Amino acid sequence: MAQQVLPATPQILLKNRGRLVGKDAWRQNLNLASLAAFKIGSSLGPKGAYKLVTYHKGPETVMKVTKDPIDVVDELGIEYPAIMTLAEAAKIQRQHTGDGISTLLVLVSALLTEADKLIEAGFHANTILDGYLKATEESIAIINEIAKNVGKDLDEHLLEVIDCGRELLSGRLRRDLSEAISRITEDGTIDISRIRIVTKPGAQTNDSELVRGVVIKKGKAHPSMSDWIDAPKIAFLTKLEIKRLELKSKDEGPFSVKLNITSHGQIQLFKSEENRLRTLLVEKVRMAGASVLICRSKMDDRLSDQLSRQGIFALQMVDYQDFEAAAKATGGAIVSDADQLEKEDLGIARKLEVDKIKPNDIVILHCDGGSTLLLRGSSPELVQEQEKTVKRALLILKHSRSNPKVVPGGGAILVELASQLRRFALTFEGRDQFVIGSFADALEKIPECLSANCGFDPIDMMIQLRNHHSNGMQAMGVGENGCIDMFEANVIELASVNRANIHRAFELVSLLLRIDDCFYVKDIPKFHKQ
């Protein structure tokens, strides 16, 4: 009997796969995080540099000039997948807080750099993370102690910092943003999804405005319909059409019926019956008391004509988001067809107005329950950048309503944290003292970047800042003309954003330092963005 030969151990990794273990995996994460921070650090502050990002959108090459850190790390993540961890964390941070993304990324890089120094000195990763945790908890406690209320003009000061010298938020738009938040505040709760954002290139940034209602990007269904309706009562129908002829068979469902017409009189009879059904549909809408009909699907031209003859304004093929927003803002109920429409389902607005944003027609429903920000700009790229800034501003204003306490900006809060953490480190006798000191050194990386971006020598600026903070001047930070009091200059940041940044930075560093085995594809496929 032939001896059975056992197969060799199967190869787990294919030829185009690679693997990094232990310190090599940590070093790769460190290098990639440093790469991302190097790109982001020079864009910090009002004097920060812009980035030119290029990517492929299908066969088209798109170029974008931006200071948005997510655009930069997202593009780097295509070539370096490890950076996608930072990109996804930055996106989550923006969804939750709206600001502080650049600070988060630079801080993560600085913490990893300090951790690498400690690892080379013989510290274990768990020892480093334990010390980082103590420093994080103490930093949050210090922020809570320093934070205070500034009183009036909080929205204006916060929006000025968010704009960061780019002039995307004009004075008029800042006031409109504050009003938009106030309009949707009910019983202390704020639902930002109720604020619609409509973008349209082709004008100046200063032409952006707040529409106190809902903007629907559709023209009227029939040219003879009125362009202005006072106190409209609005019906929201998913469809308005004559039901097709069908029979229903038990256990088999509906099936279509074919008409067999044999004479000219039968054609006339069919057309008259079809016209009667259309008239009945319009009559049901009129009997419900509606003066405006908004329909999701396409309507027959003859239906539009009959609606116009009855004095009913109609919109058809309305986008789902506009449809939902209009129903919610006016208090109307969405009904599937005219047979189920009742008076209680109608929404109410102050007036309806037909306008034009060249070359497209729009319809504006003026009502108390809706707010729409109409953003204009000279180019699509500028409008897109403005839209991102506005979304960040809305989130910041939302957080300022629930927790208005602020801390000084310009890196002042980070210098103060570093100063107090160094004193806090002296209360420990073990290795935690070194780790907490390294955490303090990492915090000072942000004011160093701000100093360099303003054209100052980072070493000289840090010496001055440390001297000021050691003398109890907690609000001293990096300004365009040197060290200034940030509270007096009205450069402030929400305390909640700084707390979130420090906490999320610790979470990211914990995740990356615990990776000791990295599998990767040697030839990374590069996908085009869609």
N, C-alpha and C positions, 0 to 999 in steps of 0.2 A: 504494500500500500504506500502510495506516494505521500511523503510528509507534507502536511498543510503548512504553507508559509503565511505567516501573519503579515498583513499590510503594514507598511511603514507609517509612522505617526503623520497624520494629515497636516499639511501646511496651513496654519491659521491665517497668516498674513499673506496677501497676494504680493506680486512683485512691485506693483505701483503703490503699495502702502508703506508708511514709515511709522516709527515708534520712538517716543522720547520718554525716559524714565527718571524719576527723582529730581535732582537739582537741575537737570537739563530741561525738564518740563517747566519747572519754576522759572528758569532763566528765559525760556521762550515767552512765557506769559509776561514776564517783566519787560522784555525788549519790545514786545508788541504794544503793551500798555504805554510804555515810554514813547513809542512812535506816535501813538494817537495823541498823547498829551503834548508832544512837541508841536504837532499840527494845530492843536487847540489853544495852547497857552499863549501864543502870540496874537490871538484874537480877543483876549480878555480886555474888558473896559472900553470906554468910548474912543480911545486912541488905538485900539487893537486893529490888526490887519484883516483884510478880507481874504477869502480863499476862492480860487478858481477851480471848480469841480467839473470834470467832464465825464460823461458816461454815454452809453449807447441805449437809445430808446428804439428798439427794433433796428432798422437799417440806418436810422438817423443819429448823428452825434449831437448831443445836447451839452451846452456849456452853461454853467451857472456861477455867478459871483455872489458869495454869501458869507455871513459870519455865523450861520447856524451850525453848531457843533454836530448835530445829528446827521446832517447832510454829509459832513466830512467823514465821520467814523462809519457811517453806513456804506459809503463808497470804499473806504479802506477795508471793510469787512468782506467785500467781494473777493479781494486779493488775499486777505489774511483772515481766515475764518475765526481765529481765536478772538479777534477784535469784535466779532458779532456779539459776544457776551457783554462788552461795554456798550455796544450800540443798542441792544435790547433793553439793558438797564437804563440807559439814557432816555429811551422812549417811554418807559414806565414812569420814570421820574417826571418827565414833562406832562404826562397824562394826569399825574397826581398833584403836582405842585405848580407846573407851568414855567418855572425859572430855575436858575442855578445849575444848568446842565454842564457848562464849561467848567465851573468850579468843581463839580463832582468828578469829571474825568481827570482833571489835573490833580486833584487830591488823591484819587485812586492810584495814579501813576507814582506820586510822591510817596505814598504809603508802601507801595510795592518796592520802590527803590530803597527805602529805609529798611524794609524787611530783608531785602537781599544782602545788605551790609551786615545785618545781625546774623543771618544764616552763615555767612562767610566767617563770622567771629565765633561760631559754634552754638548759636541759639537754635533750639528746635522750633518748628513752625507752630506747634501748639502753644509753646511758651510765648511766642510773639503775639498770637491771636488773643491769648488771655490778657496780656498787657494792653493790647489795642482795645479790648472790650472795656477794661477799667477806664482807659482814657476817653473812650466814646461816651460812657455814662457820665463821667465827670464833665466833659465838654457840654453835654446837653443840660446838665444842672447849672453850669455857669451861664449858658445862653438864657435860661429861664430867669436867672438872677439879674442879668444885665438888661434884658428886654423891657421896653417901656412904651407907653402910649404917647404919640406926638400931637394928638388933637386934630385940628383942622387941616385941610388940604392934604390929607394922607393919600388919596387917590392920585392927585396930581404929582406928588413926589415919587410915588411908586411907578407910575407910568413913564415918568421921565427917565428913571433908571432902566426900565425895561426897553425903552427906545434906544438907549445907549448911544446917543449922538447920531443915529442914522436918519432922523427926521422922517420916519415912516408914520409916526403918530403926531399929527398936527394938533394944535391947541383945540380946534373944534372937535376932532375925533376923540381926543381924551375926554372931553366933556360928554360926548355922546356915549362913550364906553361906560362912564359912571352912571349915566341915566339909564342905559340899557340894563345894567345890573339891578338898579333900583326898581325898574319896572317889573322884573320877574321875581322879586323877593316877596315871598308869601309866608307869613308866620315863622320868619327866621330861616326858612329853607330857600335855597337858590338852585334852580335847575337850568344850567347853562345851555342845555339842548334846546331850550325854548327860544334862544337868540339865533336867528338865521343869519348866515353870512353869504352875500351874493357878490361875486367878483365880476368886473367888466373892464378890460383894458381899453384905453383910448381917451383918457382924460388925465388931469393932474391929480396928484395924491391929495391935495387940499380939497378936491371935489367929493371925497368920501363923506358919507353922511349916515345918520340914523333915520331909518324909516319907522315911524311909530305904528307898526302893523306888520302885514305879511306881504312880501313881494312874490308874485307868481310869474314865472318867465314864460308866459303864453299870451297870444293876442286873442281878441274876441272871436267867437265861432262864426259870426255873420257880420258883414260890414255895416248893416243898417242898425245894429245894436247901439245903445247909448254909450257915451264915453264917461258918464258921470251918474252915479246913483246914490241918493241920500238914504241913510238908514236901511241898507239892504238886508233882506232875510235870505239866507244862503242854504241851499240844499246840496248835500254831498252824495253823489251817486257813483257807484263803481262802474255802472254801465247804463245806457239808455238806448235800448234797441228793441225791435220787434222780435219776439221769440220765434225761433224757427219751428216749422211744423214737425211734429214727432208723435209717435205712439209709444206707449210703454207696455212692454210685455212682461208678465209675471216671471220673476227670477232671471230675466234676461236684460233688463234695463231698456233705455230709450233707443229707438232707431229711426232714421230719417224716412220721410214719406216723399215719394216722387209724384208730382202733379202731372196728370195726363190731360192736356187741354186740346179739345177737338174743334172748337169754334171761336170766332172772333168775340162773341158775346161773353164767353167764359173769361177771356183776357180782360175785358172791361170790368167784369164782376170781381176778378182777383185784384185788379188795381184799386178799385173802389174800396174793397175790404182792407187792403193794405193801408190805404190812406186813412181809413176809419181807425185802425189800430194806432197809427202814428198820432192822430188827433187825440185819441184816448190817453196816450202816454203824456202828451203835453198838458192835457186837462188835469191829469193826476198831480203833476208838478204845480200847476196853477192853483188847484183846489187846496193843496197843502199850505199855500200862502207864500211860496218862494218867489222872490223877484230876481234871484241869481241862482244859476245852476252850474256847479263845478263837477265835471265828469272825468273819470280816470281814463276811459276808453274813447275811441273815435265815434263820433255821431254821424248819422246820415245827413247829407246836405239838406234834404227836405225836412228833417227834424229841426235842424238849426233855423231854417226859414220859418217854420211854424212857431218856434219859440220866440223868434224876433217879432212876429206879428202879434203875439200875445204880450209883448213888452217884457219878456224874460231875458235877461242877460245870461250868456252861456260861455263856458270855457270847456275845451275838450282836450284829451290826451295830456292831462296835467301830470307832471312828474310826481312820483310817489311821495318824496320828501316834502315837496310843496303842498301836496294834497293833505298829508297828515298834519303839517304845521298850520295850515289854514283852518282845518277842522278843530284843532286843539285851541287855537287862538280865539276863534269866534264862538266856541262852545257848541259847535254842531256835531251831530252824530253821522258816521259814515254808514250809508244804506246800500244794499246790493243792487236793488232795482226800484223803479217807481212804484210798483205795487205795494211795497212796504213803507213808503214814505209817509210820515205823519208830521203834524205841526210842531211837535215836541222835538223833532230831529233837526230843526233848522238852527243855523248859527246866525249871530247878529253882529253887525259892524256899524261904525259911525257913517262911513261912506265908502264907495268903490270908485276908483279912478283909473282910467286907462292912460298910460304914459308910454314913453319910448326911450330906450337906451340904444341909441343908433348902433346897428340898423334894426334891432329887434324891438318888438312891442312887449310891454309888461303890464300887469294889472296889480294895483296896490289896494289891499284891503286895510283901511285905517281902523284899528281896534285897540283896546286897552290891553288885550291879552297877548299881543305879539310885538316883537322887536326884530328888525332886520337891519343889519349893517351892510350898506352898499359901498363896496370898496372899489376905488378907481385908481388907475395908474397909467403911465405912459407906455409900459411894456408888460407882456404877460409875466416875465420874470419878477418885475418889481411888484406887481399885484400879488403874486404868489408869496413873495417875501413878506409883504404887508399882512397878508392873511395869517401867516404863521405867527407874526408878532401880535396881532389882534387876539388870536386864540390864547396865547400865553398871557396877555394882559387880562383877559376875562377870567382866567383861572386865578391869577394873583388877586384880582379885585374880589373874587368870591371868597378866597381865604382871608382877605383882610376884613371882610364883614364878620366872619366867625371868630377870628383871632387877630385883632388889630395891632398887637404888640410888635415893635420893630427893634432892630439893632443897627448900629452904624455900618455903612457900606465901605467900599474902597479898601477892603481887606482889613479894616480896623478890628472887626470882631475876631478874625483869625489870629491877628497878632496878640490880642488880649487873651485868647484861649491858650496860645502857645506860652505866654508869660505865666499864666496861672497853672498850667499843666506842669511846667518845670518845677514850680514850688510843690505841686501835688506829688510829683515823682519822688521828692526827697522824703516823703513819709513812708516809703517802702525801702526795705533793706536788701531784698533779693534782686533778681534779674529784671523784675518789673520796672525798677527804677530806670534802667537803660531803655526799655521798650517804650515806656511812656514819654521819655525824653525824645525818642525817635519820632513818636507820633506828633509831638510839638514841633519838631523840625519840619515834618511834612506839611503841617498847616501853614507854615510861613512861605511855602512855595508859591501860593497864590499872590500875596502882596509882592513877592519878587517879580513875578511875571507882569503884574500891573506896573511896577516901577520901570521895568525894561521897555514896556510898550509906550510909556509916557516919555521915554528918552532919558530917564535917570539911571544912575549907577545903582544897581540893586543892593550892593554891599553898603554903600553910604546911606541909602534910604532905610535899610533894615536897622542900621545902627541908630539912626534918628528915631525911628518908630519904637524901638525897644526902650530908648531913653524916655520918650514921652509916656509910654505905658507903665514903665517902672515908677514914674512920678504920679500915677493915678489918672492920667489922661486917656481914658478908655476909648474915646471916640476918634482918636487920631488915626487917619488912614492916608492912602495914596491919592492925591488929587493931581490935577493937570499942572499945578504950580508948585508941587512939593507936598509936604506933610500939612494936612489941614484937618480941622474938626469936622467930621462928617455930619453930625447933627446940625451944626450951624450952616453947613453947605446944603442941607436937605438931601443928602445922599444916604438913603436908608434902604434896608431890606427887611422883609418879613422874618421874624424869628422862627416861624414854623418852617420856612424854606431852608434856613441854615441847619435846623435840627434834622430835617429830612436828609439833607446832603451828607452830613456826618454819619448818620445812621446807615444810609444806603452805601456809602463808601466803605464802611466797615464790613457790611454784608458782602460786597463784591470782592474785597481783599480776602475775606475768609474763604470765599468760594475758590478763588484762584490759587491761594496758598495751599489748599487741601488737594489740589490736583498733583498727583505724583506719577501719572501714567497718561501719555498722550498718543492717541492713534490718529494718523492723518493721511490724506491722499497726496502723493508727491506731485502729480500733475492736476492742479486744481482747475476744474472747468469754470469758465467765466460766463455767466449768463447775462443776457441783455435785460435791462429793466424794461418793463412794459408800461 
